[in-house]
Amino acid sequence: MKPLLFIFISIALFGCNASKQIAKSAKKDVLDEPVLKTAHVGISIFEPATNRYWYNYQGDHYFTPASNTKIPTCYAAMKYLGDSIPGLKYRDTDSVIFIRPTGDPTLLHREISSQRVFEFLKTVKKNIAYVMPRWEAEIYGQGWSWDDYNANYMPERSELPIYGNVIQLRLQQSGNKYDLKSDIYFFRYAVNSYVVPMSPRVRIRRRRCDNTFDVSESDDNFSEVEIPFRTWENERLLEDTLKKAWLNDVYPPDTLSYQTIYSLPTDSLLKITMHKSDNLFAEQSLLMVSDKFLGVMNDEKMIDTLLQTDFKDLPQKPHWADGSGLSRYNLFSPQDLVFILNKMKNDFGMERIKNILPTGSEGTLSNYYLPEKGYIFAKTGSLSGVVTISGFLYTKKKKLLIFSVLVNNHTGSATEIRRAVEKFIEGVRNNY
């Protein structure tokens, strides 16, 4: 038998055997689990070295991917934002400095110590004029749950995010009462007027249409909370923080060119996005790509552009609605996510990917895949009734696999489902 033919037959036999074995373990560990019996499940496992699927179970079906939607967003940011995040555009003239925001979400963010844009603005001695970028997006994405507006994971999108577009509120004891305090001085009149009884058993919510915060009785002790604020005053919020007033009705010439201040390395932003599943960072990343690529902040136009260019060859044409995965309008197949991850590997290399995606015991995998630390690099996702994970897996036989497991419409314990999927993925790593 010729050597090449022998190798080909060996690979084919291995592939057939692997597929059968994986199908058995998928059935035992996932599909037959009581918590998953009535759920919709899709599984794809792909080996890029041989360009072959080892296993597909409804891999071509559509699922709500939750935060796995951040995978195509991450690809777009890796490709189009360059090495560093554009934090601010400015133009210095004889009498006025014009500043134009870029959608960078890191300005005065509590978890970002480097604040190059803010430090630059503090040193400006001239009058400052604010230039509004071309904003054609909405503060919320298509299909977002409107009643989550008080949840810290759903801040508004904006052309000038500041403080992560959330306010921190806490109770400060003062004699026989508590005062409600904010960490943002600009909102002092909205919150400091509240006096809370001696018992800190209260609940705080923002009114839907403005930055008014209501305090009501609760069965639970309150200490501190983060609540998204309305962003329509963000220009004035920055003005107040800087203690510098903008010039009004001053506009730059159409031919004016801008310089750029970069805030931090792109991959540093993406690492936080993927490790913490930060929805604002993901949404603003897509808007920054749109601003740079199309000259306008419009997530819908940018998504359409990506689907016609970088993602035109996806196995199933997805319905892509936002940058973060908060929308239930998002529909991707497991094969779509495998395709994008494979494209990410081919275009940017595994070393860069390993620096961005969490591995076992890190980020959203902090309590999972502990033995797989350094061997799995993946993005999780969750919504009510949705549990997902997609990423890269190095097997014990040193094979690199790309996998996607999407679970929709479950009514059981999300933790039980994650553990069932974890057992299945660990089995694939250990046996191959």
C-alpha positions in Angstrom: 0.0 0.0 0.0 1.4 3.4 -0.9 2.4 5.6 2.1 0.1 8.5 1.2 -2.9 6.2 0.7 -2.2 4.5 4.1 -2.0 7.9 5.8 -5.3 8.9 4.2 -7.0 5.7 5.2 -5.7 6.0 8.8 -6.9 9.6 9.1 -10.3 8.6 7.7 -10.6 5.7 10.1 -9.6 7.8 13.1 -12.1 10.5 12.1 -14.9 8.0 11.8 -14.0 6.4 15.2 -13.6 9.8 16.9 -17.0 10.9 15.6 -18.7 7.8 16.9 -17.1 8.1 20.3 -17.9 11.8 20.6 -21.5 11.1 19.6 -21.7 8.6 22.4 -20.3 10.9 25.0 -22.4 13.8 23.8 -25.5 11.7 24.2 -24.5 10.5 27.7 -23.1 13.7 29.1 -25.3 16.3 27.5 -28.3 15.2 25.4 -29.6 12.6 27.8 -29.1 14.8 30.9 -32.5 15.3 32.5 -31.9 19.1 32.7 -31.4 19.1 28.9 -34.0 16.6 27.7 -36.4 19.3 26.6 -33.9 22.0 25.6 -32.6 22.8 22.1 -28.9 21.9 21.8 -26.4 22.4 19.1 -22.8 21.1 19.1 -20.0 21.4 16.6 -16.4 20.2 17.0 -14.0 21.1 14.2 -10.3 20.2 13.6 -8.7 23.1 11.6 -5.6 21.0 10.7 -7.6 18.6 8.6 -10.4 21.1 7.9 -12.9 18.5 9.1 -15.7 18.4 11.5 -15.3 15.6 14.1 -18.9 16.0 15.3 -22.1 17.9 14.5 -25.3 17.8 16.3 -27.7 20.4 14.9 -24.6 22.3 14.0 -26.4 24.0 11.2 -29.4 25.1 13.3 -29.9 28.6 14.6 -29.6 29.5 18.3 -29.6 32.6 20.4 -25.9 32.8 21.3 -26.1 35.3 24.2 -22.5 36.6 24.8 -21.0 34.3 22.2 -22.1 37.2 20.0 -19.0 39.0 21.4 -16.9 36.6 19.2 -17.7 38.3 15.9 -17.5 41.7 17.6 -14.0 40.8 18.9 -12.9 39.7 15.4 -14.0 43.1 14.0 -12.2 45.0 16.7 -9.0 42.9 16.3 -9.0 43.6 12.6 -10.1 47.2 12.3 -9.2 49.1 15.5 -5.4 48.8 15.1 -2.9 48.3 17.9 -4.5 50.9 20.2 -8.0 52.3 21.0 -8.6 55.8 19.7 -9.6 57.6 22.8 -10.2 61.1 21.5 -9.8 63.1 18.3 -8.8 66.8 18.7 -7.7 69.8 16.7 -5.6 72.6 18.2 -6.1 76.0 16.7 -4.9 79.4 17.7 -7.7 80.2 20.1 -9.8 77.0 20.4 -9.2 73.3 20.8 -11.9 71.1 19.2 -12.5 67.7 20.7 -14.5 64.9 19.1 -15.3 61.7 21.0 -14.7 58.3 19.4 -17.0 56.1 21.5 -14.1 54.8 23.7 -15.7 53.3 26.8 -12.6 53.6 29.1 -12.8 57.3 29.9 -12.8 57.6 33.7 -13.8 53.9 33.9 -13.3 52.7 37.5 -11.3 49.6 36.4 -9.0 51.4 34.0 -6.1 53.1 35.7 -4.5 54.7 32.6 -6.5 57.8 31.7 -4.5 59.5 28.9 -7.5 61.3 27.5 -8.6 62.8 30.8 -5.0 63.8 31.6 -4.7 65.5 28.3 -7.9 67.4 28.7 -6.8 68.6 32.2 -3.7 70.2 30.7 -5.6 72.1 28.0 -5.4 75.9 28.7 -7.4 77.1 25.7 -11.1 77.2 25.2 -12.6 73.8 24.4 -15.3 73.3 21.8 -17.2 70.0 21.6 -17.7 68.4 18.2 -20.5 65.9 17.9 -19.5 62.8 15.9 -21.9 61.3 13.4 -24.1 59.3 15.8 -26.8 57.1 14.1 -27.2 54.4 16.7 -29.8 54.0 19.5 -28.9 54.0 23.2 -30.2 50.4 23.4 -29.7 47.6 20.9 -32.4 45.8 19.0 -34.2 43.3 21.1 -32.8 44.4 24.5 -35.1 43.8 27.5 -36.3 47.3 28.3 -37.0 46.4 32.0 -33.3 45.7 32.5 -32.5 49.4 32.3 -31.6 49.4 36.0 -29.2 46.5 35.7 -25.5 47.4 35.7 -24.9 44.9 32.8 -27.1 47.1 30.4 -25.7 50.6 30.4 -26.7 52.9 27.5 -24.5 53.1 24.5 -23.2 56.6 23.7 -20.8 58.6 21.6 -19.0 59.7 24.8 -19.1 57.0 27.5 -17.9 58.2 30.9 -17.6 56.2 34.2 -18.8 53.2 32.2 -22.2 55.0 31.9 -23.0 53.7 35.4 -23.3 55.5 38.8 -22.2 53.9 42.1 -24.6 54.6 45.0 -24.0 53.7 48.6 -25.4 54.5 52.0 -23.4 56.6 54.5 -24.5 56.6 58.1 -25.1 60.0 59.7 -26.3 59.9 63.3 -29.6 58.1 63.4 -30.1 58.1 59.6 -28.4 57.1 56.3 -27.6 59.5 53.5 -27.5 58.2 49.9 -24.2 59.1 48.3 -23.0 59.0 44.7 -19.4 58.6 43.5 -20.0 61.1 40.7 -20.2 64.7 41.9 -22.3 65.7 38.9 -25.3 63.7 40.2 -25.1 65.1 43.8 -28.4 66.9 43.6 -30.1 63.8 42.2 -29.1 61.6 45.1 -27.8 63.5 48.1 -31.3 64.9 49.0 -32.5 61.4 50.0 -32.6 60.6 53.7 -33.0 56.9 54.5 -34.3 55.7 57.9 -32.0 54.0 60.3 -32.6 50.6 58.8 -30.7 50.1 55.6 -33.3 47.8 54.2 -34.0 49.7 51.1 -34.2 49.3 47.3 -32.9 52.0 44.9 -34.1 52.3 41.3 -33.6 54.9 38.6 -36.7 56.2 36.9 -36.8 55.0 33.3 -36.7 58.4 31.5 -34.4 60.5 33.6 -31.7 60.5 36.3 -34.0 60.5 39.3 -33.4 57.8 41.8 -36.2 56.5 44.0 -35.7 54.8 47.4 -38.2 52.3 48.7 -38.4 49.8 51.5 -37.0 46.3 50.9 -36.5 43.0 52.8 -32.8 43.1 52.0 -30.0 45.2 53.4 -28.6 47.6 51.0 -24.9 48.7 50.9 -23.9 49.6 47.4 -25.2 49.3 43.9 -24.2 50.3 40.3 -27.1 51.7 38.2 -26.8 52.9 34.6 -27.6 56.6 34.2 -29.1 58.4 31.2 -26.3 59.5 29.0 -27.9 62.5 27.3 -25.9 64.8 29.7 -22.5 63.1 29.3 -21.0 66.1 27.6 -21.9 68.2 30.6 -20.8 65.4 33.0 -17.3 65.6 31.5 -17.4 69.4 31.6 -18.3 69.3 35.3 -15.7 66.7 36.1 -13.0 68.7 34.4 -14.3 72.0 35.9 -14.0 73.5 32.4 -16.9 74.9 30.4 -17.2 74.2 26.7 -17.7 77.0 24.1 -21.2 76.9 22.6 -22.0 77.4 18.9 -18.4 77.1 17.8 -17.9 74.8 14.9 -14.7 73.6 13.1 -14.2 74.1 9.3 -15.2 71.1 7.2 -11.7 70.7 6.1 -10.3 70.5 9.6 -8.2 67.4 10.2 -7.9 65.8 13.7 -5.1 64.2 15.7 -5.8 61.2 17.8 -5.1 60.4 21.4 -5.0 56.6 22.1 -6.2 55.4 25.4 -4.9 51.8 25.8 -3.9 48.8 23.7 -6.8 47.3 21.8 -6.1 43.8 23.1 -6.2 45.1 26.7 -9.7 46.4 26.1 -10.7 43.1 24.4 -9.3 41.0 27.2 -11.6 42.8 29.7 -14.5 42.4 27.2 -14.0 38.7 26.9 -12.9 37.8 30.4 -15.7 39.8 32.2 -18.2 39.6 29.3 -18.5 43.4 29.5 -21.5 44.4 27.4 -20.6 48.2 27.2 -17.1 47.4 26.0 -18.4 45.1 23.4 -21.1 47.5 22.1 -18.7 50.5 22.0 -16.0 48.4 20.3 -18.4 47.7 17.4 -19.4 51.4 17.3 -15.7 52.4 17.3 -15.1 50.1 14.4 -18.1 51.7 12.6 -16.7 55.2 13.3 -13.3 54.3 11.9 -14.4 52.2 9.0 -17.6 54.0 7.9 -17.2 57.4 9.4 -20.4 57.1 11.4 -21.4 55.4 14.7 -24.0 53.0 13.4 -23.9 49.4 14.6 -26.6 48.2 12.2 -24.6 49.5 9.2 -21.4 48.1 10.5 -22.9 44.6 11.1 -24.3 44.7 7.5 -20.9 45.6 6.2 -19.1 42.8 8.1 -21.7 40.2 6.9 -21.0 41.3 3.3 -17.2 41.3 3.6 -15.4 39.4 6.3 -18.3 37.1 7.1 -19.8 36.6 3.7 -18.8 32.9 3.6 -20.4 31.9 6.9 -22.1 28.5 6.7 -25.5 29.8 7.7 -26.3 33.5 7.3 -26.9 34.8 10.8 -29.3 37.4 12.2 -26.8 39.6 14.0 -28.5 42.4 16.0 -25.9 43.9 18.5 -22.3 43.8 19.6 -22.7 42.2 23.0 -25.4 39.4 22.8 -27.9 41.1 25.0 -30.4 40.9 22.2 -32.6 37.8 21.7 -32.8 38.8 18.1 -29.3 37.3 17.5 -29.3 34.0 15.8 -26.1 32.1 14.9 -25.4 28.5 14.3 -22.6 26.5 16.1 -21.0 26.2 12.7 -21.1 30.0 12.2 -19.2 30.5 15.5 -16.7 27.8 14.6 -16.1 29.5 11.2 -15.5 32.9 12.9 -13.1 31.4 15.5 -11.2 29.6 12.8 -10.9 32.8 10.8 -9.7 34.5 13.9 -7.0 31.9 14.3 -5.9 32.1 10.7 -5.9 35.9 10.6 -4.4 36.7 14.0 -2.7 33.6 15.3 -3.3 31.6 18.5 -0.9 33.5 20.7 -2.9 36.7 20.3 -6.1 34.9 20.9 -4.7 33.3 24.1 -4.1 36.7 25.4 -7.7 37.8 24.9 -9.9 34.8 25.6 -10.1 33.4 29.2 -8.8 29.9 30.0 -9.8 27.6 32.8 -10.2 29.3 36.2 -10.1 32.8 34.6 -12.9 35.3 33.9 -16.3 33.8 33.2 -14.5 30.3 33.4 -13.2 31.1 36.9 -15.1 28.1 38.5 -14.9 25.8 35.5 -12.4 23.8 33.4 -9.7 24.0 36.2 -7.7 21.0 34.8 -7.9 22.6 31.4 -6.1 25.8 32.4 -3.9 26.6 29.4 -5.6 24.1 27.2 -9.0 25.7 26.7 -9.7 29.3 25.5 -13.3 30.1 25.2 -16.2 32.6 25.5 -19.3 31.8 27.6 -22.7 33.2 27.2 -25.9 33.2 29.3 -29.4 34.7 29.2 -32.6 33.3 30.8 -33.0 29.9 29.2 -29.6 30.2 27.3 -26.2 28.7 28.1 -23.4 28.8 25.5 -19.7 28.3 25.2 -17.5 28.4 22.1 -13.7 28.4 21.7 -10.5 26.5 21.3 -9.4 23.2 22.9 -6.0 21.5 22.9 -6.4 17.8 23.4 -4.0 15.6 25.3 -2.8 14.2 22.0 -1.9 17.8 21.1 -4.7 18.3 18.6 -6.2 21.8 18.3 -10.0 21.7 18.1 -12.6 24.5 17.7 -15.9 23.8 19.4 -19.3 25.5 19.9 -22.0 24.2 22.3 -25.2 26.3 22.3 -28.1 25.5 24.6 -31.5 27.3 24.2 -34.9 27.1 25.8 -33.9 25.2 28.9 -35.9 25.6 32.1 -33.5 24.0 34.5 -30.4 25.0 36.4 -27.8 26.9 34.3 -25.1 25.6 36.6 -26.1 22.0 36.0 -26.0 22.6 32.3 -22.6 24.2 32.4 -21.3 21.3 34.4 -22.7 18.8 31.9 -21.1 20.6 29.0 -17.9 20.9 31.0 -17.8 17.1 31.5 -18.4 16.6 27.8 -15.6 19.0 26.7 -13.2 17.6 29.3 -13.9 14.1 27.9 -13.0 15.2 24.4 -9.7 16.7 25.6 -8.8 13.6 27.6 -9.6 11.0 25.0 -8.1 12.6 21.9 
